[in-house]
């Protein structure tokens, strides 16, 4: 009967450590790697039997639309 008390306490403590969800202000305007552009370049390289080495990824600005 008393086994559930530590389990409940542990679950409550772990839930308190969960990160807050991102907001529009957190993500809007953030600079990220442009995965679509990288994928296109890598597919073209495979077609031409060449290699691609990324030193810096192509950049894109993330815009959040709500």
Secondary structure, DSSP 8 states (H G I E B T S, - for coil): -THHHHHHHHHHHHHHTS-----HHHHTTEEEE-HHHHHHHHHHHHHTT-----SS--EEEE----
